[in-house]
Amino acid sequence: MTTTYTLRDGDRIAATSPADFLHQLHVSSFFDNEGTDEEYMQRFAHRLKQLDGSIVRTDNPDHFLTDLLQCGFVAIE
């Protein structure tokens, strides 16, 4: 099953799992698409904390996506 997510900036990602969401978020990044998905997740969470104070867990893609939903960075369409 595919879920469509809308990012805060209006971009959309259609993903089949939290890991797929993370991967697509990573490869679609214009300025930070190097390294592994796990490395990207760490950097993304750090940037988000600096930008608006949001705490996003990075121990696994499920927690990462859950926290992005809770802090309002991502919404389910």
PDB file of N, CA, C and O in Angstrom:
ATOM      1  N   MET A   1       0.841  -1.180   0.000  1.00  0.00           N
ATOM      2  CA  MET A   1       0.000   0.000   0.000  1.00  0.00           C
ATOM      3  C   MET A   1       0.888   1.246   0.000  1.00  0.00           C
ATOM      4  O   MET A   1       1.874   1.319   0.734  1.00  0.00           O
ATOM      5  N   THR A   2       0.536   2.193  -0.807  1.00  0.00           N
ATOM      6  CA  THR A   2       1.289   3.435  -0.913  1.00  0.00           C
ATOM      7  C   THR A   2       0.550   4.545  -0.173  1.00  0.00           C
ATOM      8  O   THR A   2      -0.664   4.704  -0.309  1.00  0.00           O
ATOM      9  N   THR A   3       1.300   5.300   0.603  1.00  0.00           N
ATOM     10  CA  THR A   3       0.758   6.459   1.309  1.00  0.00           C
ATOM     11  C   THR A   3       1.421   7.696   0.733  1.00  0.00           C
ATOM     12  O   THR A   3       2.626   7.704   0.479  1.00  0.00           O
ATOM     13  N   THR A   4       0.629   8.742   0.527  1.00  0.00           N
ATOM     14  CA  THR A   4       1.172  10.001   0.035  1.00  0.00           C
ATOM     15  C   THR A   4       1.304  10.967   1.207  1.00  0.00           C
ATOM     16  O   THR A   4       0.363  11.188   1.969  1.00  0.00           O
ATOM     17  N   TYR A   5       2.499  11.531   1.324  1.00  0.00           N
ATOM     18  CA  TYR A   5       2.814  12.475   2.397  1.00  0.00           C
ATOM     19  C   TYR A   5       3.078  13.841   1.778  1.00  0.00           C
ATOM     20  O   TYR A   5       3.695  13.945   0.718  1.00  0.00           O
ATOM     21  N   THR A   6       2.605  14.883   2.448  1.00  0.00           N
ATOM     22  CA  THR A   6       2.890  16.249   2.024  1.00  0.00           C
ATOM     23  C   THR A   6       3.856  16.855   3.027  1.00  0.00           C
ATOM     24  O   THR A   6       3.610  16.846   4.233  1.00  0.00           O
ATOM     25  N   LEU A   7       4.962  17.382   2.509  1.00  0.00           N
ATOM     26  CA  LEU A   7       5.958  18.013   3.359  1.00  0.00           C
ATOM     27  C   LEU A   7       5.551  19.454   3.647  1.00  0.00           C
ATOM     28  O   LEU A   7       4.710  20.025   2.952  1.00  0.00           O
ATOM     29  N   ARG A   8       6.147  20.021   4.659  1.00  0.00           N
ATOM     30  CA  ARG A   8       5.838  21.392   5.069  1.00  0.00           C
ATOM     31  C   ARG A   8       5.946  22.379   3.908  1.00  0.00           C
ATOM     32  O   ARG A   8       5.187  23.345   3.839  1.00  0.00           O
ATOM     33  N   ASP A   9       6.884  22.138   3.002  1.00  0.00           N
ATOM     34  CA  ASP A   9       7.086  23.067   1.876  1.00  0.00           C
ATOM     35  C   ASP A   9       6.154  22.785   0.698  1.00  0.00           C
ATOM     36  O   ASP A   9       6.232  23.459  -0.330  1.00  0.00           O
ATOM     37  N   GLY A  10       5.267  21.787   0.843  1.00  0.00           N
ATOM     38  CA  GLY A  10       4.308  21.470  -0.209  1.00  0.00           C
ATOM     39  C   GLY A  10       4.703  20.322  -1.106  1.00  0.00           C
ATOM     40  O   GLY A  10       3.869  19.811  -1.853  1.00  0.00           O
ATOM     41  N   ASP A  11       5.962  19.902  -1.049  1.00  0.00           N
ATOM     42  CA  ASP A  11       6.379  18.746  -1.846  1.00  0.00           C
ATOM     43  C   ASP A  11       5.647  17.500  -1.357  1.00  0.00           C
ATOM     44  O   ASP A  11       5.210  17.428  -0.208  1.00  0.00           O
ATOM     45  N   ARG A  12       5.524  16.528  -2.247  1.00  0.00           N
ATOM     46  CA  ARG A  12       4.834  15.279  -1.912  1.00  0.00           C
ATOM     47  C   ARG A  12       5.757  14.095  -2.129  1.00  0.00           C
ATOM     48  O   ARG A  12       6.596  14.079  -3.030  1.00  0.00           O
ATOM     49  N   ILE A  13       5.569  13.103  -1.265  1.00  0.00           N
ATOM     50  CA  ILE A  13       6.295  11.844  -1.385  1.00  0.00           C
ATOM     51  C   ILE A  13       5.282  10.716  -1.253  1.00  0.00           C
ATOM     52  O   ILE A  13       4.511  10.672  -0.294  1.00  0.00           O
ATOM     53  N   ALA A  14       5.290   9.799  -2.228  1.00  0.00           N
ATOM     54  CA  ALA A  14       4.467   8.594  -2.159  1.00  0.00           C
ATOM     55  C   ALA A  14       5.394   7.456  -1.764  1.00  0.00           C
ATOM     56  O   ALA A  14       6.362   7.161  -2.464  1.00  0.00           O
ATOM     57  N   ALA A  15       5.093   6.818  -0.635  1.00  0.00           N
ATOM     58  CA  ALA A  15       5.985   5.785  -0.107  1.00  0.00           C
ATOM     59  C   ALA A  15       5.200   4.579   0.379  1.00  0.00           C
ATOM     60  O   ALA A  15       4.041   4.685   0.780  1.00  0.00           O
ATOM     61  N   THR A  16       5.863   3.431   0.332  1.00  0.00           N
ATOM     62  CA  THR A  16       5.225   2.182   0.754  1.00  0.00           C
ATOM     63  C   THR A  16       5.550   1.803   2.189  1.00  0.00           C
ATOM     64  O   THR A  16       4.943   0.884   2.738  1.00  0.00           O
ATOM     65  N   SER A  17       6.508   2.504   2.809  1.00  0.00           N
ATOM     66  CA  SER A  17       6.911   2.205   4.178  1.00  0.00           C
ATOM     67  C   SER A  17       7.690   3.400   4.722  1.00  0.00           C
ATOM     68  O   SER A  17       8.097   4.273   3.955  1.00  0.00           O
ATOM     69  N   PRO A  18       7.899   3.446   6.030  1.00  0.00           N
ATOM     70  CA  PRO A  18       8.743   4.518   6.577  1.00  0.00           C
ATOM     71  C   PRO A  18      10.157   4.516   5.992  1.00  0.00           C
ATOM     72  O   PRO A  18      10.726   5.582   5.755  1.00  0.00           O
ATOM     73  N   ALA A  19      10.725   3.336   5.759  1.00  0.00           N
ATOM     74  CA  ALA A  19      12.067   3.259   5.164  1.00  0.00           C
ATOM     75  C   ALA A  19      12.050   3.805   3.736  1.00  0.00           C
ATOM     76  O   ALA A  19      12.987   4.487   3.320  1.00  0.00           O
ATOM     77  N   ASP A  20      10.994   3.509   2.992  1.00  0.00           N
ATOM     78  CA  ASP A  20      10.848   4.034   1.635  1.00  0.00           C
ATOM     79  C   ASP A  20      10.684   5.558   1.678  1.00  0.00           C
ATOM     80  O   ASP A  20      11.262   6.265   0.853  1.00  0.00           O
ATOM     81  N   PHE A  21       9.901   6.063   2.635  1.00  0.00           N
ATOM     82  CA  PHE A  21       9.753   7.516   2.803  1.00  0.00           C
ATOM     83  C   PHE A  21      11.115   8.159   3.049  1.00  0.00           C
ATOM     84  O   PHE A  21      11.465   9.142   2.397  1.00  0.00           O
ATOM     85  N   LEU A  22      11.874   7.615   3.978  1.00  0.00           N
ATOM     86  CA  LEU A  22      13.198   8.158   4.287  1.00  0.00           C
ATOM     87  C   LEU A  22      14.078   8.164   3.042  1.00  0.00           C
ATOM     88  O   LEU A  22      14.729   9.165   2.746  1.00  0.00           O
ATOM     89  N   HIS A  23      14.100   7.062   2.321  1.00  0.00           N
ATOM     90  CA  HIS A  23      14.937   6.977   1.126  1.00  0.00           C
ATOM     91  C   HIS A  23      14.532   8.031   0.088  1.00  0.00           C
ATOM     92  O   HIS A  23      15.390   8.699  -0.490  1.00  0.00           O
ATOM     93  N   GLN A  24      13.248   8.172  -0.140  1.00  0.00           N
ATOM     94  CA  GLN A  24      12.789   9.147  -1.131  1.00  0.00           C
ATOM     95  C   GLN A  24      13.059  10.581  -0.678  1.00  0.00           C
ATOM     96  O   GLN A  24      13.402  11.436  -1.494  1.00  0.00           O
ATOM     97  N   LEU A  25      12.906  10.844   0.613  1.00  0.00           N
ATOM     98  CA  LEU A  25      13.236  12.166   1.149  1.00  0.00           C
ATOM     99  C   LEU A  25      14.719  12.454   0.925  1.00  0.00           C
ATOM    100  O   LEU A  25      15.094  13.561   0.538  1.00  0.00           O
ATOM    101  N   HIS A  26      15.547  11.455   1.169  1.00  0.00           N
ATOM    102  CA  HIS A  26      16.996  11.581   1.009  1.00  0.00           C
ATOM    103  C   HIS A  26      17.380  11.856  -0.442  1.00  0.00           C
ATOM    104  O   HIS A  26      18.092  12.821  -0.720  1.00  0.00           O
ATOM    105  N   VAL A  27      16.922  11.027  -1.358  1.00  0.00           N
ATOM    106  CA  VAL A  27      17.345  11.186  -2.755  1.00  0.00           C
ATOM    107  C   VAL A  27      16.755  12.427  -3.414  1.00  0.00           C
ATOM    108  O   VAL A  27      17.271  12.890  -4.432  1.00  0.00           O
ATOM    109  N   SER A  28      15.682  12.970  -2.849  1.00  0.00           N
ATOM    110  CA  SER A  28      15.081  14.177  -3.421  1.00  0.00           C
ATOM    111  C   SER A  28      15.702  15.459  -2.873  1.00  0.00           C
ATOM    112  O   SER A  28      15.382  16.552  -3.340  1.00  0.00           O
ATOM    113  N   SER A  29      16.586  15.333  -1.890  1.00  0.00           N
ATOM    114  CA  SER A  29      17.216  16.510  -1.307  1.00  0.00           C
ATOM    115  C   SER A  29      18.169  17.148  -2.317  1.00  0.00           C
ATOM    116  O   SER A  29      19.015  16.470  -2.901  1.00  0.00           O
ATOM    117  N   PHE A  30      18.024  18.444  -2.512  1.00  0.00           N
ATOM    118  CA  PHE A  30      18.870  19.156  -3.475  1.00  0.00           C
ATOM    119  C   PHE A  30      20.276  19.387  -2.935  1.00  0.00           C
ATOM    120  O   PHE A  30      21.231  19.432  -3.711  1.00  0.00           O
ATOM    121  N   PHE A  31      20.419  19.531  -1.634  1.00  0.00           N
ATOM    122  CA  PHE A  31      21.717  19.907  -1.081  1.00  0.00           C
ATOM    123  C   PHE A  31      22.321  18.856  -0.159  1.00  0.00           C
ATOM    124  O   PHE A  31      23.458  19.023   0.281  1.00  0.00           O
ATOM    125  N   ASP A  32      21.603  17.781   0.148  1.00  0.00           N
ATOM    126  CA  ASP A  32      22.127  16.777   1.079  1.00  0.00           C
ATOM    127  C   ASP A  32      21.676  15.389   0.647  1.00  0.00           C
ATOM    128  O   ASP A  32      20.892  14.743   1.342  1.00  0.00           O
ATOM    129  N   ASN A  33      22.170  14.931  -0.497  1.00  0.00           N
ATOM    130  CA  ASN A  33      21.762  13.606  -0.963  1.00  0.00           C
ATOM    131  C   ASN A  33      22.912  12.600  -0.994  1.00  0.00           C
ATOM    132  O   ASN A  33      22.830  11.580  -1.679  1.00  0.00           O
ATOM    133  N   GLU A  34      23.969  12.886  -0.262  1.00  0.00           N
ATOM    134  CA  GLU A  34      25.119  11.982  -0.180  1.00  0.00           C
ATOM    135  C   GLU A  34      24.979  11.037   1.016  1.00  0.00           C
ATOM    136  O   GLU A  34      24.148  11.257   1.897  1.00  0.00           O
ATOM    137  N   GLY A  35      25.796   9.989   1.037  1.00  0.00           N
ATOM    138  CA  GLY A  35      25.841   9.065   2.165  1.00  0.00           C
ATOM    139  C   GLY A  35      24.653   8.128   2.198  1.00  0.00           C
ATOM    140  O   GLY A  35      23.897   8.007   1.235  1.00  0.00           O
ATOM    141  N   THR A  36      24.512   7.467   3.341  1.00  0.00           N
ATOM    142  CA  THR A  36      23.436   6.492   3.514  1.00  0.00           C
ATOM    143  C   THR A  36      22.160   7.182   3.984  1.00  0.00           C
ATOM    144  O   THR A  36      22.183   8.334   4.419  1.00  0.00           O
ATOM    145  N   ASP A  37      21.058   6.462   3.890  1.00  0.00           N
ATOM    146  CA  ASP A  37      19.792   6.985   4.404  1.00  0.00           C
ATOM    147  C   ASP A  37      19.890   7.250   5.908  1.00  0.00           C
ATOM    148  O   ASP A  37      19.335   8.230   6.404  1.00  0.00           O
ATOM    149  N   GLU A  38      20.589   6.384   6.624  1.00  0.00           N
ATOM    150  CA  GLU A  38      20.726   6.546   8.068  1.00  0.00           C
ATOM    151  C   GLU A  38      21.522   7.809   8.413  1.00  0.00           C
ATOM    152  O   GLU A  38      21.178   8.528   9.351  1.00  0.00           O
ATOM    153  N   GLU A  39      22.568   8.068   7.665  1.00  0.00           N
ATOM    154  CA  GLU A  39      23.353   9.292   7.878  1.00  0.00           C
ATOM    155  C   GLU A  39      22.507  10.526   7.568  1.00  0.00           C
ATOM    156  O   GLU A  39      22.553  11.520   8.293  1.00  0.00           O
ATOM    157  N   TYR A  40      21.745  10.453   6.496  1.00  0.00           N
ATOM    158  CA  TYR A  40      20.871  11.559   6.124  1.00  0.00           C
ATOM    159  C   TYR A  40      19.841  11.815   7.224  1.00  0.00           C
ATOM    160  O   TYR A  40      19.584  12.963   7.584  1.00  0.00           O
ATOM    161  N   MET A  41      19.254  10.742   7.755  1.00  0.00           N
ATOM    162  CA  MET A  41      18.254  10.863   8.815  1.00  0.00           C
ATOM    163  C   MET A  41      18.830  11.627  10.011  1.00  0.00           C
ATOM    164  O   MET A  41      18.158  12.488  10.579  1.00  0.00           O
ATOM    165  N   GLN A  42      20.063  11.315  10.390  1.00  0.00           N
ATOM    166  CA  GLN A  42      20.730  11.999  11.500  1.00  0.00           C
ATOM    167  C   GLN A  42      20.905  13.487  11.185  1.00  0.00           C
ATOM    168  O   GLN A  42      20.597  14.344  12.013  1.00  0.00           O
ATOM    169  N   ARG A  43      21.390  13.778  10.008  1.00  0.00           N
ATOM    170  CA  ARG A  43      21.624  15.183   9.627  1.00  0.00           C
ATOM    171  C   ARG A  43      20.311  15.950   9.537  1.00  0.00           C
ATOM    172  O   ARG A  43      20.232  17.102   9.964  1.00  0.00           O
ATOM    173  N   PHE A  44      19.288  15.318   8.987  1.00  0.00           N
ATOM    174  CA  PHE A  44      17.994  15.968   8.840  1.00  0.00           C
ATOM    175  C   PHE A  44      17.413  16.306  10.206  1.00  0.00           C
ATOM    176  O   PHE A  44      16.932  17.418  10.424  1.00  0.00           O
ATOM    177  N   ALA A  45      17.458  15.351  11.118  1.00  0.00           N
ATOM    178  CA  ALA A  45      16.929  15.577  12.471  1.00  0.00           C
ATOM    179  C   ALA A  45      17.693  16.704  13.163  1.00  0.00           C
ATOM    180  O   ALA A  45      17.095  17.521  13.863  1.00  0.00           O
ATOM    181  N   HIS A  46      18.990  16.749  12.973  1.00  0.00           N
ATOM    182  CA  HIS A  46      19.800  17.811  13.581  1.00  0.00           C
ATOM    183  C   HIS A  46      19.396  19.180  13.020  1.00  0.00           C
ATOM    184  O   HIS A  46      19.245  20.142  13.773  1.00  0.00           O
ATOM    185  N   ARG A  47      19.222  19.262  11.710  1.00  0.00           N
ATOM    186  CA  ARG A  47      18.812  20.529  11.091  1.00  0.00           C
ATOM    187  C   ARG A  47      17.436  20.973  11.572  1.00  0.00           C
ATOM    188  O   ARG A  47      17.224  22.155  11.846  1.00  0.00           O
ATOM    189  N   LEU A  48      16.502  20.032  11.675  1.00  0.00           N
ATOM    190  CA  LEU A  48      15.158  20.361  12.110  1.00  0.00           C
ATOM    191  C   LEU A  48      15.164  20.875  13.552  1.00  0.00           C
ATOM    192  O   LEU A  48      14.433  21.807  13.888  1.00  0.00           O
ATOM    193  N   LYS A  49      15.984  20.269  14.390  1.00  0.00           N
ATOM    194  CA  LYS A  49      16.099  20.740  15.781  1.00  0.00           C
ATOM    195  C   LYS A  49      16.634  22.167  15.806  1.00  0.00           C
ATOM    196  O   LYS A  49      16.157  22.992  16.585  1.00  0.00           O
ATOM    197  N   GLN A  50      17.610  22.463  14.968  1.00  0.00           N
ATOM    198  CA  GLN A  50      18.165  23.815  14.908  1.00  0.00           C
ATOM    199  C   GLN A  50      17.143  24.813  14.369  1.00  0.00           C
ATOM    200  O   GLN A  50      17.083  25.951  14.837  1.00  0.00           O
ATOM    201  N   LEU A  51      16.345  24.401  13.400  1.00  0.00           N
ATOM    202  CA  LEU A  51      15.386  25.310  12.770  1.00  0.00           C
ATOM    203  C   LEU A  51      14.214  25.663  13.673  1.00  0.00           C
ATOM    204  O   LEU A  51      13.869  26.836  13.818  1.00  0.00           O
ATOM    205  N   ASP A  52      13.603  24.648  14.279  1.00  0.00           N
ATOM    206  CA  ASP A  52      12.392  24.948  15.053  1.00  0.00           C
ATOM    207  C   ASP A  52      12.300  24.231  16.399  1.00  0.00           C
ATOM    208  O   ASP A  52      11.263  24.276  17.062  1.00  0.00           O
ATOM    209  N   GLY A  53      13.388  23.570  16.801  1.00  0.00           N
ATOM    210  CA  GLY A  53      13.411  22.913  18.104  1.00  0.00           C
ATOM    211  C   GLY A  53      12.770  21.545  18.149  1.00  0.00           C
ATOM    212  O   GLY A  53      12.684  20.942  19.219  1.00  0.00           O
ATOM    213  N   SER A  54      12.316  21.038  17.011  1.00  0.00           N
ATOM    214  CA  SER A  54      11.665  19.726  16.976  1.00  0.00           C
ATOM    215  C   SER A  54      12.664  18.617  17.298  1.00  0.00           C
ATOM    216  O   SER A  54      13.796  18.618  16.814  1.00  0.00           O
ATOM    217  N   ILE A  55      12.220  17.677  18.122  1.00  0.00           N
ATOM    218  CA  ILE A  55      13.032  16.505  18.463  1.00  0.00           C
ATOM    219  C   ILE A  55      12.514  15.340  17.625  1.00  0.00           C
ATOM    220  O   ILE A  55      11.353  14.947  17.736  1.00  0.00           O
ATOM    221  N   VAL A  56      13.386  14.799  16.794  1.00  0.00           N
ATOM    222  CA  VAL A  56      13.025  13.700  15.898  1.00  0.00           C
ATOM    223  C   VAL A  56      13.965  12.531  16.175  1.00  0.00           C
ATOM    224  O   VAL A  56      15.184  12.647  16.049  1.00  0.00           O
ATOM    225  N   ARG A  57      13.373  11.413  16.552  1.00  0.00           N
ATOM    226  CA  ARG A  57      14.186  10.218  16.819  1.00  0.00           C
ATOM    227  C   ARG A  57      14.764   9.677  15.516  1.00  0.00           C
ATOM    228  O   ARG A  57      14.130   9.730  14.462  1.00  0.00           O
ATOM    229  N   THR A  58      15.979   9.156  15.618  1.00  0.00           N
ATOM    230  CA  THR A  58      16.672   8.648  14.435  1.00  0.00           C
ATOM    231  C   THR A  58      17.147   7.210  14.620  1.00  0.00           C
ATOM    232  O   THR A  58      18.033   6.752  13.899  1.00  0.00           O
ATOM    233  N   ASP A  59      16.566   6.500  15.577  1.00  0.00           N
ATOM    234  CA  ASP A  59      16.983   5.112  15.801  1.00  0.00           C
ATOM    235  C   ASP A  59      16.434   4.162  14.747  1.00  0.00           C
ATOM    236  O   ASP A  59      16.987   3.084  14.528  1.00  0.00           O
ATOM    237  N   ASN A  60      15.337   4.564  14.088  1.00  0.00           N
ATOM    238  CA  ASN A  60      14.814   3.765  12.973  1.00  0.00           C
ATOM    239  C   ASN A  60      13.848   4.623  12.150  1.00  0.00           C
ATOM    240  O   ASN A  60      13.339   5.625  12.652  1.00  0.00           O
ATOM    241  N   PRO A  61      13.590   4.245  10.901  1.00  0.00           N
ATOM    242  CA  PRO A  61      12.719   5.044  10.036  1.00  0.00           C
ATOM    243  C   PRO A  61      11.287   5.183  10.561  1.00  0.00           C
ATOM    244  O   PRO A  61      10.644   6.203  10.313  1.00  0.00           O
ATOM    245  N   ASP A  62      10.776   4.177  11.280  1.00  0.00           N
ATOM    246  CA  ASP A  62       9.418   4.255  11.827  1.00  0.00           C
ATOM    247  C   ASP A  62       9.300   5.416  12.817  1.00  0.00           C
ATOM    248  O   ASP A  62       8.376   6.226  12.732  1.00  0.00           O
ATOM    249  N   HIS A  63      10.237   5.484  13.745  1.00  0.00           N
ATOM    250  CA  HIS A  63      10.225   6.573  14.726  1.00  0.00           C
ATOM    251  C   HIS A  63      10.464   7.919  14.054  1.00  0.00           C
ATOM    252  O   HIS A  63       9.836   8.915  14.414  1.00  0.00           O
ATOM    253  N   PHE A  64      11.360   7.950  13.092  1.00  0.00           N
ATOM    254  CA  PHE A  64      11.665   9.171  12.356  1.00  0.00           C
ATOM    255  C   PHE A  64      10.397   9.739  11.715  1.00  0.00           C
ATOM    256  O   PHE A  64      10.086  10.916  11.894  1.00  0.00           O
ATOM    257  N   LEU A  65       9.675   8.920  10.980  1.00  0.00           N
ATOM    258  CA  LEU A  65       8.463   9.370  10.307  1.00  0.00           C
ATOM    259  C   LEU A  65       7.383   9.737  11.318  1.00  0.00           C
ATOM    260  O   LEU A  65       6.707  10.751  11.145  1.00  0.00           O
ATOM    261  N   THR A  66       7.206   8.950  12.353  1.00  0.00           N
ATOM    262  CA  THR A  66       6.217   9.258  13.393  1.00  0.00           C
ATOM    263  C   THR A  66       6.474  10.634  13.987  1.00  0.00           C
ATOM    264  O   THR A  66       5.546  11.423  14.164  1.00  0.00           O
ATOM    265  N   ASP A  67       7.730  10.921  14.293  1.00  0.00           N
ATOM    266  CA  ASP A  67       8.067  12.211  14.894  1.00  0.00           C
ATOM    267  C   ASP A  67       7.894  13.357  13.903  1.00  0.00           C
ATOM    268  O   ASP A  67       7.480  14.448  14.295  1.00  0.00           O
ATOM    269  N   LEU A  68       8.201  13.131  12.626  1.00  0.00           N
ATOM    270  CA  LEU A  68       7.977  14.165  11.612  1.00  0.00           C
ATOM    271  C   LEU A  68       6.480  14.481  11.480  1.00  0.00           C
ATOM    272  O   LEU A  68       6.099  15.635  11.283  1.00  0.00           O
ATOM    273  N   LEU A  69       5.654  13.470  11.587  1.00  0.00           N
ATOM    274  CA  LEU A  69       4.206  13.679  11.560  1.00  0.00           C
ATOM    275  C   LEU A  69       3.755  14.467  12.797  1.00  0.00           C
ATOM    276  O   LEU A  69       2.954  15.395  12.692  1.00  0.00           O
ATOM    277  N   GLN A  70       4.274  14.090  13.951  1.00  0.00           N
ATOM    278  CA  GLN A  70       3.858  14.736  15.200  1.00  0.00           C
ATOM    279  C   GLN A  70       4.289  16.192  15.275  1.00  0.00           C
ATOM    280  O   GLN A  70       3.569  17.018  15.836  1.00  0.00           O
ATOM    281  N   CYS A  71       5.437  16.516  14.726  1.00  0.00           N
ATOM    282  CA  CYS A  71       5.897  17.909  14.796  1.00  0.00           C
ATOM    283  C   CYS A  71       5.351  18.756  13.649  1.00  0.00           C
ATOM    284  O   CYS A  71       5.618  19.957  13.588  1.00  0.00           O
ATOM    285  N   GLY A  72       4.597  18.150  12.749  1.00  0.00           N
ATOM    286  CA  GLY A  72       3.964  18.904  11.674  1.00  0.00           C
ATOM    287  C   GLY A  72       4.821  19.137  10.453  1.00  0.00           C
ATOM    288  O   GLY A  72       4.445  19.915   9.576  1.00  0.00           O
ATOM    289  N   PHE A  73       5.968  18.479  10.374  1.00  0.00           N
ATOM    290  CA  PHE A  73       6.799  18.630   9.177  1.00  0.00           C
ATOM    291  C   PHE A  73       6.197  17.875   7.994  1.00  0.00           C
ATOM    292  O   PHE A  73       6.374  18.265   6.840  1.00  0.00           O
ATOM    293  N   VAL A  74       5.485  16.792   8.296  1.00  0.00           N
ATOM    294  CA  VAL A  74       4.867  15.931   7.286  1.00  0.00           C
ATOM    295  C   VAL A  74       3.413  15.723   7.654  1.00  0.00           C
ATOM    296  O   VAL A  74       3.070  15.625   8.833  1.00  0.00           O
ATOM    297  N   ALA A  75       2.557  15.655   6.645  1.00  0.00           N
ATOM    298  CA  ALA A  75       1.152  15.299   6.847  1.00  0.00           C
ATOM    299  C   ALA A  75       0.779  14.204   5.861  1.00  0.00           C
ATOM    300  O   ALA A  75       1.320  14.133   4.757  1.00  0.00           O
ATOM    301  N   ILE A  76      -0.143  13.361   6.269  1.00  0.00           N
ATOM    302  CA  ILE A  76      -0.655  12.317   5.372  1.00  0.00           C
ATOM    303  C   ILE A  76      -1.788  12.905   4.559  1.00  0.00           C
ATOM    304  O   ILE A  76      -2.698  13.532   5.103  1.00  0.00           O
ATOM    305  N   GLU A  77      -1.729  12.701   3.258  1.00  0.00           N
ATOM    306  CA  GLU A  77      -2.799  13.218   2.380  1.00  0.00           C
ATOM    307  C   GLU A  77      -4.040  12.389   2.511  1.00  0.00           C
ATOM    308  O   GLU A  77      -5.042  12.670   1.854  1.00  0.00           O
TER     309      GLU A  77
END
